[in-house]
Amino acid sequence: MRDKYLVIDKQILPDIFQKVIDAKELLRTGKVKEVTEAVKSVGISRSAFYKYKDYVFTLSEERKGKKVTLFFLLNHEAGVLSNILNLISSYKGNILTINQDIPINNVANVSITFDISDIEISVEDIFSRLKEIKGVDKVELIGME
């Protein structure tokens, strides 16, 4: 299987990618409250931000303490979250945080951050396996550090 992600020196990429990162950082840190304000601050359009926001993120170069945060949409069924946690831990991923909303219309939003320092498979492989769990409607990579 070919790797889904690449690490590329940002110097050779168009400025739009760094501006998307900057806009996301403004939102994450609370320096701005809305996307409109963030994109105006960095000088890009809302459409460009939405086009790339889920595909552009920074990676820390350090190997120790690497973390990944995933967002899930889960069916409100017994055992779905447990199956996710068991899969992550079975490959030596160490769960750091779990944030879960109350299910609405039988679907719950969940974000999980886990340490991948000792993980036994690639992040891409674990991502694929998580998508296959019954009751997982959606998995998105929020970020890696």
Residue pairs with C-beta under 8 A, 6 or more apart in sequence:
1 124
1 125
3 122
3 124
4 124
5 123
5 124
7 59
10 17
10 18
16 44
16 48
16 52
17 52
17 56
19 42
19 43
19 44
19 48
20 44
20 48
20 49
20 52
20 53
20 56
21 56
21 57
21 58
22 41
22 42
23 35
23 38
23 39
23 41
23 42
23 44
23 49
23 53
24 38
24 53
24 57
26 32
26 37
26 38
26 41
26 42
27 35
27 38
32 38
32 41
35 46
35 49
35 50
36 46
38 49
39 45
39 46
39 48
39 49
54 140
57 141
57 142
57 143
57 144
58 143
59 144
59 145
60 66
60 144
60 145
63 117
64 117
65 115
65 117
65 145
66 115
66 116
66 117
66 144
66 145
67 96
67 113
67 114
67 115
67 116
67 144
67 145
68 113
68 114
68 116
68 123
68 141
68 143
68 144
68 145
69 111
69 112
69 113
69 141
69 142
69 143
69 144
70 111
70 112
70 113
70 127
70 130
70 139
70 140
70 141
70 142
71 109
71 110
71 111
71 138
71 139
71 140
71 141
71 142
72 84
72 109
72 110
72 111
72 112
72 130
72 136
72 137
72 138
72 139
72 140
73 107
73 108
73 109
73 110
73 136
73 137
73 138
74 80
74 81
74 84
74 107
74 108
74 110
74 135
74 136
74 137
75 106
75 107
75 135
75 136
75 137
76 103
76 106
76 107
76 108
77 134
77 135
79 135
80 133
80 134
80 135
80 136
81 98
81 100
81 110
83 133
83 134
83 135
84 110
84 112
84 130
84 133
84 136
85 95
85 98
85 112
87 126
87 129
87 130
87 133
88 95
88 112
88 114
88 126
88 130
89 95
91 119
91 120
91 121
91 126
92 118
92 119
92 120
93 114
93 115
93 116
93 118
93 119
93 126
94 114
94 115
94 117
94 118
95 112
95 113
95 114
96 113
96 114
96 115
97 111
97 112
97 113
98 110
98 111
98 112
99 110
99 111
99 112
100 108
100 109
100 110
101 108
101 109
101 110
102 108
107 137
111 142
116 123
119 126
123 141
123 144
127 139
127 141
130 136
130 139
131 139
